[in-house]
């Protein structure tokens, strides 16, 4: 399923977003009293999935459906150290069987009641910039004059793993792009396109359709 969204506001730049969803085994009545953890992939050498984006997606889900228990990323990593560090974390669903043969891992996951683990891979990057601005102090005071613009692109993929079935049960990808502006006549006025926030909402909404019994 492919969705395309566009949003503009008076004090923010325009953002366009697309969401592609593939769900293989969707629960019919939500996840009940089980918990879910959302982790960022950070094994690549050229980027890392931002912790604040992972936190944003988790809060989006928890705020929209308070019946879903979302375990914080840092809490989970500390509890399962060192099995989910970037160099040791499982890369494929078939790695779960070997991982769960470790008694400390199986015991901790049972304590946390973790049924689903969601890996998010991606980042937000600045794509281009243009314009110029000068600031100075004169007899009449300080001021800035000019105009600047820059773009941002967000690309993220969320992969849902089911600990019970030791399998991947869904995948969601989203991309968002937007242009921000900074006009200045004495005082710079940033008009920021909420690109990363739009991507967070897109991923969060799609995950809610999978996890929540209310959607």
Backbone as JSON Lines, residues from 0, in Angstrom:
{"i":0,"aa":"X","n":[0.86,-1.18,0.0],"ca":[0.0,0.0,0.0],"c":[0.89,1.23,0.0]}
{"i":1,"aa":"X","n":[0.65,2.16,-0.93],"ca":[1.45,3.36,-1.05],"c":[0.57,4.56,-0.8]}
{"i":2,"aa":"X","n":[0.97,5.41,0.14],"ca":[0.23,6.62,0.47],"c":[1.11,7.82,0.21]}
{"i":3,"aa":"X","n":[0.53,8.91,-0.3],"ca":[1.27,10.14,-0.52],"c":[0.58,11.26,0.24]}
{"i":4,"aa":"X","n":[1.35,12.05,0.95],"ca":[0.82,13.11,1.77],"c":[1.57,14.4,1.5]}
{"i":5,"aa":"X","n":[0.89,15.53,1.65],"ca":[1.54,16.83,1.52],"c":[0.97,17.75,2.58]}
{"i":6,"aa":"X","n":[1.82,18.56,3.2],"ca":[1.37,19.45,4.26],"c":[2.12,20.76,4.2]}
{"i":7,"aa":"X","n":[1.38,21.85,4.38],"ca":[1.97,23.18,4.44],"c":[1.26,23.97,5.54]}
{"i":8,"aa":"X","n":[1.96,24.87,6.17],"ca":[1.37,25.75,7.18],"c":[2.0,27.12,7.03]}
{"i":9,"aa":"X","n":[1.34,28.1,7.62],"ca":[1.77,29.49,7.44],"c":[3.18,29.73,7.93]}
{"i":10,"aa":"X","n":[3.57,29.15,9.05],"ca":[4.88,29.4,9.63],"c":[5.83,28.23,9.48]}
{"i":11,"aa":"X","n":[5.49,27.28,8.63],"ca":[6.39,26.16,8.35],"c":[6.49,25.97,6.85]}
{"i":12,"aa":"X","n":[7.56,25.33,6.42],"ca":[7.71,25.02,5.01],"c":[6.83,23.86,4.61]}
{"i":13,"aa":"X","n":[6.76,23.62,3.31],"ca":[5.93,22.53,2.79],"c":[6.7,21.22,2.85]}
{"i":14,"aa":"X","n":[5.97,20.15,3.14],"ca":[6.56,18.82,3.24],"c":[5.7,17.86,2.43]}
{"i":15,"aa":"X","n":[6.34,17.0,1.66],"ca":[5.64,15.91,0.99],"c":[6.18,14.59,1.55]}
{"i":16,"aa":"X","n":[5.3,13.61,1.7],"ca":[5.7,12.34,2.29],"c":[5.0,11.2,1.58]}
{"i":17,"aa":"X","n":[5.69,10.07,1.46],"ca":[5.09,8.86,0.93],"c":[5.33,7.73,1.92]}
{"i":18,"aa":"X","n":[4.37,6.84,2.03],"ca":[4.46,5.7,2.95],"c":[4.14,4.43,2.17]}
{"i":19,"aa":"X","n":[4.99,3.44,2.3],"ca":[4.78,2.15,1.65],"c":[4.71,1.09,2.75]}
{"i":20,"aa":"X","n":[3.62,0.35,2.8],"ca":[3.39,-0.61,3.89],"c":[3.26,-2.02,3.33]}
{"i":21,"aa":"X","n":[3.97,-2.96,3.96],"ca":[3.82,-4.38,3.65],"c":[3.66,-5.11,4.97]}
{"i":22,"aa":"X","n":[2.48,-5.65,5.25],"ca":[2.22,-6.38,6.48],"c":[1.91,-7.82,6.14]}
{"i":23,"aa":"X","n":[2.6,-8.75,6.79],"ca":[2.47,-10.15,6.46],"c":[1.55,-10.91,7.42]}
{"i":24,"aa":"X","n":[1.56,-10.51,8.69],"ca":[0.8,-11.26,9.7],"c":[0.32,-10.3,10.77]}
{"i":25,"aa":"X","n":[-0.72,-9.55,10.45],"ca":[-1.19,-8.5,11.35],"c":[-2.05,-9.07,12.46]}
{"i":26,"aa":"X","n":[-1.76,-8.7,13.73],"ca":[-2.62,-9.18,14.83],"c":[-4.02,-8.61,14.69]}
{"i":27,"aa":"X","n":[-5.03,-9.4,15.02],"ca":[-6.41,-8.98,14.81],"c":[-6.98,-8.19,15.98]}
{"i":28,"aa":"X","n":[-6.39,-8.3,17.15],"ca":[-6.93,-7.62,18.33],"c":[-5.85,-6.87,19.09]}
{"i":29,"aa":"X","n":[-4.89,-6.31,18.38],"ca":[-3.81,-5.59,19.05],"c":[-2.85,-6.56,19.73]}
{"i":30,"aa":"X","n":[-1.99,-6.03,20.58],"ca":[-0.96,-6.87,21.2],"c":[-1.28,-7.21,22.65]}
{"i":31,"aa":"X","n":[-2.46,-6.82,23.12],"ca":[-2.87,-7.2,24.48],"c":[-1.94,-6.63,25.53]}
{"i":32,"aa":"X","n":[-1.51,-7.48,26.48],"ca":[-0.66,-7.0,27.55],"c":[0.82,-7.2,27.25]}
{"i":33,"aa":"X","n":[1.15,-7.54,26.01],"ca":[2.55,-7.66,25.62],"c":[3.12,-6.26,25.4]}
{"i":34,"aa":"X","n":[4.43,-6.18,25.26],"ca":[5.08,-4.9,25.04],"c":[5.8,-4.9,23.71]}
{"i":35,"aa":"X","n":[6.17,-3.71,23.25],"ca":[6.9,-3.54,22.01],"c":[8.09,-2.65,22.27]}
{"i":36,"aa":"X","n":[9.2,-2.92,21.61],"ca":[10.38,-2.07,21.72],"c":[10.75,-1.59,20.32]}
{"i":37,"aa":"X","n":[11.16,-0.33,20.23],"ca":[11.55,0.27,18.95],"c":[13.03,0.63,19.05]}
{"i":38,"aa":"X","n":[13.83,0.09,18.14],"ca":[15.27,0.29,18.17],"c":[15.75,0.88,16.84]}
{"i":39,"aa":"X","n":[16.79,1.67,16.91],"ca":[17.39,2.23,15.71],"c":[18.58,1.42,15.25]}
{"i":40,"aa":"X","n":[18.66,1.18,13.95],"ca":[19.82,0.51,13.37],"c":[20.99,1.49,13.32]}
{"i":41,"aa":"X","n":[22.13,1.06,13.85],"ca":[23.3,1.95,13.87],"c":[24.58,1.2,13.5]}
{"i":42,"aa":"X","n":[24.44,0.17,12.67],"ca":[25.6,-0.61,12.29],"c":[26.27,-0.09,11.02]}
{"i":43,"aa":"X","n":[25.63,0.84,10.31],"ca":[26.24,1.39,9.1],"c":[27.35,2.37,9.48]}
{"i":44,"aa":"X","n":[28.32,2.51,8.59],"ca":[29.47,3.37,8.89],"c":[29.24,4.82,8.5]}
{"i":45,"aa":"X","n":[28.27,5.09,7.6],"ca":[28.11,6.44,7.09],"c":[26.96,7.21,7.72]}
{"i":46,"aa":"X","n":[26.18,6.6,8.58],"ca":[25.09,7.31,9.25],"c":[24.61,6.47,10.42]}
{"i":47,"aa":"X","n":[23.74,7.06,11.25],"ca":[23.05,6.31,12.28],"c":[21.62,6.78,12.36]}
{"i":48,"aa":"X","n":[20.73,5.87,12.66],"ca":[19.34,6.25,12.86],"c":[19.25,7.07,14.15]}
{"i":49,"aa":"X","n":[18.73,8.29,14.05],"ca":[18.8,9.23,15.16],"c":[17.98,8.76,16.36]}
{"i":50,"aa":"X","n":[18.57,8.8,17.57],"ca":[17.82,8.41,18.78],"c":[16.56,9.25,18.99]}
{"i":51,"aa":"X","n":[16.61,10.54,18.62],"ca":[15.42,11.36,18.82],"c":[14.28,10.96,17.89]}
{"i":52,"aa":"X","n":[14.6,10.4,16.72],"ca":[13.54,9.91,15.83],"c":[12.9,8.66,16.43]}
{"i":53,"aa":"X","n":[13.72,7.77,16.97],"ca":[13.2,6.56,17.61],"c":[12.3,6.95,18.78]}
{"i":54,"aa":"X","n":[12.73,7.91,19.57],"ca":[11.94,8.38,20.7],"c":[10.63,8.99,20.23]}
{"i":55,"aa":"X","n":[10.68,9.73,19.13],"ca":[9.47,10.36,18.57],"c":[8.45,9.32,18.16]}
{"i":56,"aa":"X","n":[8.88,8.27,17.47],"ca":[7.95,7.22,17.02],"c":[7.33,6.52,18.23]}
{"i":57,"aa":"X","n":[8.16,6.21,19.24],"ca":[7.64,5.56,20.43],"c":[6.6,6.4,21.15]}
{"i":58,"aa":"X","n":[6.87,7.69,21.29],"ca":[5.91,8.58,21.96],"c":[4.64,8.73,21.13]}
{"i":59,"aa":"X","n":[4.78,8.76,19.81],"ca":[3.6,8.87,18.95],"c":[2.66,7.69,19.18]}
{"i":60,"aa":"X","n":[3.22,6.49,19.25],"ca":[2.4,5.29,19.46],"c":[1.79,5.29,20.86]}
{"i":61,"aa":"X","n":[2.6,5.57,21.88],"ca":[2.12,5.53,23.26],"c":[1.06,6.59,23.52]}
{"i":62,"aa":"X","n":[1.22,7.77,22.92],"ca":[0.24,8.85,23.13],"c":[-1.08,8.57,22.42]}
{"i":63,"aa":"X","n":[-1.03,7.91,21.27],"ca":[-2.27,7.64,20.52],"c":[-3.04,6.45,21.09]}
{"i":64,"aa":"X","n":[-2.31,5.48,21.65],"ca":[-2.96,4.32,22.26],"c":[-2.23,4.0,23.56]}
{"i":65,"aa":"X","n":[-2.78,4.48,24.66],"ca":[-2.12,4.32,25.95],"c":[-2.15,2.88,26.45]}
{"i":66,"aa":"X","n":[-2.87,2.01,25.76],"ca":[-2.88,0.61,26.12],"c":[-1.67,-0.16,25.61]}
{"i":67,"aa":"X","n":[-0.88,0.49,24.73],"ca":[0.33,-0.15,24.21],"c":[1.52,0.25,25.06]}
{"i":68,"aa":"X","n":[2.21,-0.73,25.6],"ca":[3.41,-0.45,26.38],"c":[4.62,-0.44,25.46]}
{"i":69,"aa":"X","n":[5.24,0.74,25.32],"ca":[6.43,0.89,24.49],"c":[7.63,0.99,25.42]}
{"i":70,"aa":"X","n":[8.53,0.04,25.33],"ca":[9.74,0.06,26.15],"c":[10.74,1.03,25.54]}
{"i":71,"aa":"X","n":[11.3,1.92,26.35],"ca":[12.27,2.88,25.87],"c":[13.5,2.2,25.31]}
{"i":72,"aa":"X","n":[14.06,2.79,24.27],"ca":[15.22,2.18,23.62],"c":[16.39,2.02,24.59]}
{"i":73,"aa":"X","n":[16.73,3.07,25.32],"ca":[17.86,3.0,26.23],"c":[17.62,1.98,27.34]}
{"i":74,"aa":"X","n":[16.38,1.93,27.86],"ca":[16.03,0.95,28.89],"c":[16.24,-0.46,28.37]}
{"i":75,"aa":"X","n":[15.79,-0.71,27.14],"ca":[15.93,-2.05,26.56],"c":[17.39,-2.4,26.33]}
{"i":76,"aa":"X","n":[18.17,-1.47,25.77],"ca":[19.57,-1.75,25.5],"c":[20.35,-2.02,26.78]}
{"i":77,"aa":"X","n":[20.04,-1.28,27.84],"ca":[20.72,-1.51,29.11],"c":[20.33,-2.86,29.71]}
{"i":78,"aa":"X","n":[19.06,-3.21,29.58],"ca":[18.59,-4.48,30.15],"c":[19.15,-5.68,29.41]}
{"i":79,"aa":"X","n":[19.38,-5.54,28.09],"ca":[19.85,-6.66,27.27],"c":[21.31,-6.52,26.87]}
{"i":80,"aa":"X","n":[22.05,-5.67,27.56],"ca":[23.46,-5.49,27.22],"c":[24.23,-6.79,27.41]}
{"i":81,"aa":"X","n":[25.12,-7.16,26.48],"ca":[25.55,-6.44,25.26],"c":[24.93,-7.0,23.98]}
{"i":82,"aa":"X","n":[23.82,-7.75,24.05],"ca":[23.31,-8.48,22.9],"c":[22.71,-7.59,21.81]}
{"i":83,"aa":"X","n":[22.38,-6.35,22.13],"ca":[21.79,-5.48,21.12],"c":[22.64,-4.25,20.83]}
{"i":84,"aa":"X","n":[23.91,-4.33,21.15],"ca":[24.84,-3.29,20.73],"c":[25.03,-3.38,19.21]}
{"i":85,"aa":"X","n":[25.45,-2.27,18.54],"ca":[25.55,-2.29,17.08],"c":[26.34,-3.45,16.51]}
{"i":86,"aa":"X","n":[27.41,-3.89,17.19],"ca":[28.25,-4.95,16.65],"c":[27.7,-6.35,16.91]}
{"i":87,"aa":"X","n":[26.76,-6.47,17.83],"ca":[26.26,-7.79,18.19],"c":[24.77,-7.98,17.93]}
{"i":88,"aa":"X","n":[24.05,-6.93,17.59],"ca":[22.6,-7.02,17.41],"c":[22.26,-7.93,16.24]}
{"i":89,"aa":"X","n":[21.17,-8.69,16.34],"ca":[20.76,-9.57,15.24],"c":[20.37,-8.76,14.0]}
{"i":90,"aa":"X","n":[20.83,-9.21,12.85],"ca":[20.54,-8.51,11.61],"c":[19.37,-9.12,10.85]}
{"i":91,"aa":"X","n":[19.06,-10.38,11.12],"ca":[18.01,-11.09,10.39],"c":[17.11,-11.83,11.38]}
{"i":92,"aa":"X","n":[15.83,-12.04,11.02],"ca":[14.91,-12.73,11.93],"c":[15.39,-14.11,12.35]}
{"i":93,"aa":"X","n":[16.08,-14.81,11.44],"ca":[16.54,-16.16,11.79],"c":[17.6,-16.15,12.89]}
{"i":94,"aa":"X","n":[18.19,-14.97,13.15],"ca":[19.16,-14.86,14.25],"c":[18.48,-14.92,15.62]}
{"i":95,"aa":"X","n":[17.16,-14.74,15.65],"ca":[16.46,-14.7,16.93],"c":[16.51,-16.05,17.65]}
{"i":96,"aa":"X","n":[16.44,-17.12,16.89],"ca":[16.43,-18.44,17.51],"c":[17.72,-18.67,18.31]}
{"i":97,"aa":"X","n":[18.84,-18.33,17.72],"ca":[20.12,-18.47,18.42],"c":[20.2,-17.53,19.6]}
{"i":98,"aa":"X","n":[19.69,-16.31,19.41],"ca":[19.74,-15.32,20.48],"c":[18.92,-15.76,21.69]}
{"i":99,"aa":"X","n":[17.74,-16.31,21.43],"ca":[16.85,-16.71,22.52],"c":[17.31,-17.99,23.22]}
{"i":100,"aa":"X","n":[18.33,-18.62,22.69],"ca":[18.93,-19.76,23.39],"c":[19.83,-19.32,24.54]}
{"i":101,"aa":"X","n":[20.1,-17.99,24.58],"ca":[20.86,-17.44,25.7],"c":[19.89,-17.25,26.88]}
{"i":102,"aa":"X","n":[20.06,-17.99,27.98],"ca":[19.11,-17.89,29.1],"c":[18.89,-16.47,29.62]}
{"i":103,"aa":"X","n":[19.93,-15.64,29.77],"ca":[19.67,-14.27,30.25],"c":[18.79,-13.46,29.31]}
{"i":104,"aa":"X","n":[18.96,-13.68,28.0],"ca":[18.15,-12.95,27.03],"c":[16.69,-13.41,27.11]}
{"i":105,"aa":"X","n":[16.48,-14.72,27.1],"ca":[15.11,-15.24,27.16],"c":[14.41,-14.81,28.44]}
{"i":106,"aa":"X","n":[15.15,-14.83,29.57],"ca":[14.54,-14.45,30.86],"c":[14.18,-12.98,30.88]}
{"i":107,"aa":"X","n":[15.05,-12.13,30.36],"ca":[14.77,-10.69,30.38],"c":[13.61,-10.34,29.47]}
{"i":108,"aa":"X","n":[13.56,-10.95,28.29],"ca":[12.44,-10.69,27.38],"c":[11.12,-11.16,27.98]}
{"i":109,"aa":"X","n":[11.15,-12.27,28.71],"ca":[9.94,-12.75,29.38],"c":[9.51,-11.76,30.46]}
{"i":110,"aa":"X","n":[10.48,-11.21,31.19],"ca":[10.15,-10.22,32.23],"c":[9.54,-8.96,31.62]}
{"i":111,"aa":"X","n":[10.1,-8.53,30.49],"ca":[9.59,-7.33,29.82],"c":[8.32,-7.59,29.01]}
{"i":112,"aa":"X","n":[7.95,-8.87,28.82],"ca":[6.78,-9.27,28.03],"c":[6.85,-8.73,26.6]}
{"i":113,"aa":"X","n":[8.04,-8.75,26.03],"ca":[8.25,-8.18,24.7],"c":[7.85,-9.17,23.62]}
{"i":114,"aa":"X","n":[6.85,-8.81,22.84],"ca":[6.42,-9.65,21.74],"c":[6.96,-9.17,20.4]}
{"i":115,"aa":"X","n":[6.95,-7.83,20.22],"ca":[7.4,-7.29,18.94],"c":[8.61,-6.39,19.15]}
{"i":116,"aa":"X","n":[9.56,-6.51,18.25],"ca":[10.69,-5.6,18.19],"c":[10.66,-4.93,16.81]}
{"i":117,"aa":"X","n":[10.74,-3.62,16.81],"ca":[10.68,-2.87,15.56],"c":[12.03,-2.2,15.33]}
{"i":118,"aa":"X","n":[12.69,-2.61,14.28],"ca":[13.95,-1.99,13.87],"c":[13.65,-0.84,12.91]}
{"i":119,"aa":"X","n":[14.2,0.33,13.17],"ca":[14.05,1.45,12.24],"c":[15.42,1.81,11.71]}
{"i":120,"aa":"X","n":[15.51,1.85,10.4],"ca":[16.78,2.11,9.71],"c":[16.59,3.34,8.83]}
{"i":121,"aa":"X","n":[17.48,4.32,8.92],"ca":[17.37,5.5,8.07],"c":[17.91,6.74,8.73]}
{"i":122,"aa":"X","n":[17.7,7.87,8.08],"ca":[18.21,9.13,8.61],"c":[17.56,10.3,7.87]}
{"i":123,"aa":"X","n":[17.77,11.5,8.4],"ca":[17.36,12.75,7.76],"c":[18.62,13.53,7.41]}
{"i":124,"aa":"X","n":[18.71,13.96,6.16],"ca":[19.91,14.65,5.71],"c":[19.53,15.96,5.01]}
{"i":125,"aa":"X","n":[20.46,16.92,5.07],"ca":[20.27,18.17,4.33],"c":[20.71,17.94,2.9]}
{"i":126,"aa":"X","n":[19.88,18.37,1.94],"ca":[20.16,18.07,0.54],"c":[20.76,19.23,-0.23]}
{"i":127,"aa":"X","n":[20.37,20.46,0.06],"ca":[20.89,21.58,-0.7],"c":[20.65,22.87,0.09]}
{"i":128,"aa":"X","n":[21.35,23.91,-0.27],"ca":[21.14,25.22,0.35],"c":[21.49,26.29,-0.67]}
{"i":129,"aa":"X","n":[20.86,27.45,-0.53],"ca":[21.09,28.56,-1.45],"c":[20.77,29.86,-0.75]}
{"i":130,"aa":"X","n":[21.21,30.97,-1.32],"ca":[20.95,32.28,-0.76],"c":[22.09,32.76,0.1]}
{"i":131,"aa":"X","n":[21.93,33.97,0.61],"ca":[22.96,34.56,1.46],"c":[22.32,35.53,2.43]}
{"i":132,"aa":"X","n":[23.05,35.8,3.51],"ca":[22.55,36.71,4.54],"c":[23.73,37.44,5.16]}
{"i":133,"aa":"X","n":[23.54,38.71,5.42],"ca":[24.57,39.51,6.08],"c":[23.98,40.16,7.31]}
{"i":134,"aa":"X","n":[24.76,40.22,8.36],"ca":[24.34,40.84,9.61],"c":[25.4,41.84,10.04]}
{"i":135,"aa":"X","n":[24.98,42.91,10.63],"ca":[25.93,43.92,11.07],"c":[25.35,44.84,12.12]}
{"i":136,"aa":"X","n":[26.19,45.69,12.63],"ca":[25.8,46.67,13.66],"c":[26.09,48.05,13.11]}
{"i":137,"aa":"X","n":[25.1,48.91,13.1],"ca":[25.25,50.27,12.62],"c":[24.73,51.28,13.62]}
{"i":138,"aa":"X","n":[24.69,52.55,13.24],"ca":[24.21,53.6,14.15],"c":[22.78,53.35,14.63]}
{"i":139,"aa":"X","n":[21.97,52.7,13.78],"ca":[20.59,52.45,14.16],"c":[20.38,51.16,14.92]}
{"i":140,"aa":"X","n":[21.44,50.39,15.14],"ca":[21.32,49.11,15.84],"c":[21.78,47.97,14.97]}
{"i":141,"aa":"X","n":[21.51,46.77,15.44],"ca":[21.93,45.56,14.72],"c":[20.81,45.07,13.83]}
{"i":142,"aa":"X","n":[21.19,44.37,12.77],"ca":[20.18,43.82,11.88],"c":[20.78,42.87,10.88]}
{"i":143,"aa":"X","n":[19.93,42.06,10.25],"ca":[20.34,41.11,9.23],"c":[19.47,41.31,8.0]}
{"i":144,"aa":"X","n":[20.07,41.09,6.83],"ca":[19.34,41.23,5.57],"c":[19.76,40.09,4.64]}
{"i":145,"aa":"X","n":[18.77,39.52,3.97],"ca":[19.06,38.45,3.03],"c":[17.99,37.4,3.01]}
{"i":146,"aa":"X","n":[18.3,36.3,2.35],"ca":[17.33,35.21,2.22],"c":[18.1,33.91,2.02]}
{"i":147,"aa":"X","n":[17.74,32.9,2.76],"ca":[18.37,31.6,2.62],"c":[17.32,30.5,2.52]}
{"i":148,"aa":"X","n":[17.68,29.43,1.87],"ca":[16.78,28.29,1.74],"c":[17.6,27.0,1.75]}
{"i":149,"aa":"X","n":[17.01,25.94,2.27],"ca":[17.68,24.64,2.27],"c":[16.63,23.53,2.28]}
{"i":150,"aa":"X","n":[17.03,22.37,1.82],"ca":[16.13,21.24,1.77],"c":[16.57,20.13,2.7]}
{"i":151,"aa":"X","n":[15.62,19.3,3.11],"ca":[15.9,18.11,3.92],"c":[15.13,16.93,3.37]}
{"i":152,"aa":"X","n":[15.77,15.76,3.41],"ca":[15.13,14.52,3.0],"c":[15.2,13.53,4.15]}
{"i":153,"aa":"X","n":[14.07,12.89,4.45],"ca":[14.01,11.82,5.45],"c":[13.65,10.52,4.75]}
{"i":154,"aa":"X","n":[14.4,9.47,5.05],"ca":[14.09,8.15,4.52],"c":[14.27,7.13,5.65]}
{"i":155,"aa":"X","n":[13.19,6.42,5.99],"ca":[13.23,5.46,7.09],"c":[12.48,4.2,6.68]}
{"i":156,"aa":"X","n":[12.95,3.08,7.2],"ca":[12.25,1.8,7.02],"c":[12.11,1.12,8.37]}
{"i":157,"aa":"X","n":[10.9,0.73,8.72],"ca":[10.62,0.03,9.97],"c":[10.3,-1.43,9.66]}
{"i":158,"aa":"X","n":[11.03,-2.32,10.31],"ca":[10.84,-3.76,10.14],"c":[10.36,-4.36,11.45]}
{"i":159,"aa":"X","n":[9.24,-5.08,11.41],"ca":[8.61,-5.62,12.61],"c":[8.98,-7.09,12.75]}
{"i":160,"aa":"X","n":[9.59,-7.42,13.9],"ca":[9.93,-8.81,14.21],"c":[9.04,-9.3,15.34]}
{"i":161,"aa":"X","n":[8.59,-10.54,15.2],"ca":[7.75,-11.19,16.2],"c":[8.62,-12.2,16.96]}
{"i":162,"aa":"X","n":[8.83,-11.97,18.27],"ca":[9.64,-12.89,19.05],"c":[8.97,-14.25,19.19]}
{"i":163,"aa":"X","n":[7.64,-14.28,19.19],"ca":[6.93,-15.55,19.38],"c":[7.16,-16.48,18.21]}
{"i":164,"aa":"X","n":[7.03,-15.95,16.99],"ca":[7.17,-16.77,15.79],"c":[8.58,-16.74,15.21]}
{"i":165,"aa":"X","n":[9.46,-15.92,15.83],"ca":[10.84,-15.78,15.33],"c":[10.83,-15.4,13.85]}
{"i":166,"aa":"X","n":[10.02,-14.41,13.5],"ca":[9.86,-14.09,12.09],"c":[9.6,-12.6,11.89]}
{"i":167,"aa":"X","n":[9.87,-12.15,10.69],"ca":[9.49,-10.79,10.29],"c":[8.02,-10.82,9.88]}
{"i":168,"aa":"X","n":[7.23,-9.9,10.44],"ca":[5.79,-9.92,10.17],"c":[5.29,-8.65,9.49]}
{"i":169,"aa":"X","n":[6.15,-7.69,9.25],"ca":[5.7,-6.48,8.58],"c":[6.85,-5.55,8.28]}
{"i":170,"aa":"X","n":[6.63,-4.68,7.31],"ca":[7.67,-3.72,6.94],"c":[6.99,-2.44,6.44]}
{"i":171,"aa":"X","n":[7.5,-1.31,6.89],"ca":[6.94,-0.01,6.51],"c":[8.1,0.89,6.12]}
{"i":172,"aa":"X","n":[7.98,1.57,5.0],"ca":[9.0,2.55,4.62],"c":[8.32,3.88,4.35]}
{"i":173,"aa":"X","n":[9.02,4.95,4.69],"ca":[8.48,6.29,4.47],"c":[9.59,7.2,4.0]}
{"i":174,"aa":"X","n":[9.24,8.14,3.17],"ca":[10.17,9.18,2.74],"c":[9.45,10.52,2.8]}
{"i":175,"aa":"X","n":[10.15,11.53,3.22],"ca":[9.59,12.87,3.31],"c":[10.64,13.88,2.87]}
{"i":176,"aa":"X","n":[10.21,14.91,2.21],"ca":[11.13,15.96,1.78],"c":[10.45,17.3,1.93]}
{"i":177,"aa":"X","n":[11.25,18.33,2.16],"ca":[10.69,19.66,2.34],"c":[11.74,20.73,2.19]}
{"i":178,"aa":"X","n":[11.28,21.93,2.0],"ca":[12.16,23.08,1.81],"c":[11.91,24.07,2.94]}
{"i":179,"aa":"X","n":[12.98,24.5,3.6],"ca":[12.89,25.5,4.66],"c":[13.44,26.83,4.16]}
{"i":180,"aa":"X","n":[13.0,27.93,4.81],"ca":[13.37,29.26,4.35],"c":[13.78,30.12,5.55]}
{"i":181,"aa":"X","n":[14.65,31.1,5.25],"ca":[15.07,32.03,6.29],"c":[15.16,33.44,5.69]}
{"i":182,"aa":"X","n":[14.01,34.14,5.59],"ca":[14.06,35.53,5.16],"c":[14.49,36.42,6.32]}
{"i":183,"aa":"X","n":[15.19,37.48,6.02],"ca":[15.65,38.39,7.08],"c":[15.57,39.83,6.6]}
{"i":184,"aa":"X","n":[14.74,40.59,7.27],"ca":[14.72,42.04,7.12],"c":[14.83,42.58,8.53]}
{"i":185,"aa":"X","n":[16.02,42.84,8.96],"ca":[16.41,43.21,10.32],"c":[16.48,41.96,11.2]}
{"i":186,"aa":"X","n":[15.36,41.22,11.29],"ca":[15.33,40.04,12.15],"c":[15.11,38.78,11.29]}
{"i":187,"aa":"X","n":[15.99,37.76,11.38],"ca":[15.76,36.52,10.64],"c":[14.51,35.8,11.13]}
{"i":188,"aa":"X","n":[13.71,35.31,10.18],"ca":[12.49,34.59,10.53],"c":[12.56,33.2,9.91]}
{"i":189,"aa":"X","n":[12.91,32.18,10.68],"ca":[13.0,30.83,10.11],"c":[11.62,30.25,9.82]}
{"i":190,"aa":"X","n":[11.47,29.69,8.64],"ca":[10.27,28.97,8.25],"c":[10.7,27.55,7.98]}
{"i":191,"aa":"X","n":[10.58,26.7,8.99],"ca":[11.18,25.38,8.97],"c":[10.17,24.33,8.5]}
{"i":192,"aa":"X","n":[10.57,23.53,7.55],"ca":[9.74,22.4,7.11],"c":[9.96,21.23,8.06]}
{"i":193,"aa":"X","n":[8.91,20.75,8.73],"ca":[9.07,19.66,9.71],"c":[9.2,18.3,9.04]}
{"i":194,"aa":"X","n":[10.3,18.11,8.32],"ca":[10.47,16.9,7.52],"c":[10.57,15.66,8.41]}
{"i":195,"aa":"X","n":[11.47,15.7,9.39],"ca":[11.65,14.54,10.26],"c":[10.39,14.27,11.07]}
{"i":196,"aa":"X","n":[9.71,15.32,11.53],"ca":[8.48,15.14,12.29],"c":[7.38,14.51,11.45]}
{"i":197,"aa":"X","n":[7.3,14.89,10.18],"ca":[6.31,14.3,9.29],"c":[6.6,12.81,9.07]}
{"i":198,"aa":"X","n":[7.89,12.48,8.9],"ca":[8.26,11.07,8.75],"c":[7.93,10.28,10.01]}
{"i":199,"aa":"X","n":[8.16,10.87,11.17],"ca":[7.83,10.22,12.45],"c":[6.34,9.93,12.54]}
{"i":200,"aa":"X","n":[5.51,10.92,12.22],"ca":[4.06,10.72,12.27],"c":[3.61,9.65,11.28]}
{"i":201,"aa":"X","n":[4.22,9.63,10.1],"ca":[3.84,8.65,9.08],"c":[4.15,7.23,9.54]}
{"i":202,"aa":"X","n":[5.36,7.04,10.06],"ca":[5.74,5.71,10.55],"c":[4.88,5.32,11.75]}
{"i":203,"aa":"X","n":[4.69,6.26,12.69],"ca":[3.9,5.99,13.88],"c":[2.48,5.6,13.57]}
{"i":204,"aa":"X","n":[1.85,6.31,12.63],"ca":[0.46,5.99,12.26],"c":[0.35,4.6,11.66]}
{"i":205,"aa":"X","n":[1.3,4.23,10.8],"ca":[1.25,2.91,10.18],"c":[1.5,1.8,11.2]}
{"i":206,"aa":"X","n":[2.42,2.04,12.13],"ca":[2.67,1.05,13.18],"c":[1.46,0.89,14.09]}
{"i":207,"aa":"X","n":[0.75,1.97,14.33],"ca":[-0.46,1.88,15.14],"c":[-1.51,0.98,14.49]}
{"i":208,"aa":"X","n":[-1.61,1.05,13.18],"ca":[-2.57,0.18,12.49],"c":[-2.21,-1.29,12.69]}
{"i":209,"aa":"X","n":[-0.94,-1.57,12.86],"ca":[-0.51,-2.95,13.1],"c":[-0.69,-3.35,14.55]}
{"i":210,"aa":"X","n":[-0.32,-2.47,15.49],"ca":[-0.24,-2.83,16.9],"c":[-1.54,-2.62,17.69]}
{"i":211,"aa":"X","n":[-2.32,-1.65,17.28],"ca":[-3.44,-1.22,18.11],"c":[-4.73,-1.91,17.72]}
{"i":212,"aa":"X","n":[-5.56,-2.19,18.72],"ca":[-6.89,-2.74,18.46],"c":[-7.9,-1.63,18.16]}
{"i":213,"aa":"X","n":[-7.46,-0.37,18.29],"ca":[-8.37,0.76,18.09],"c":[-8.33,1.29,16.67]}
{"i":214,"aa":"X","n":[-7.44,0.78,15.83],"ca":[-7.29,1.3,14.47],"c":[-7.71,0.26,13.44]}
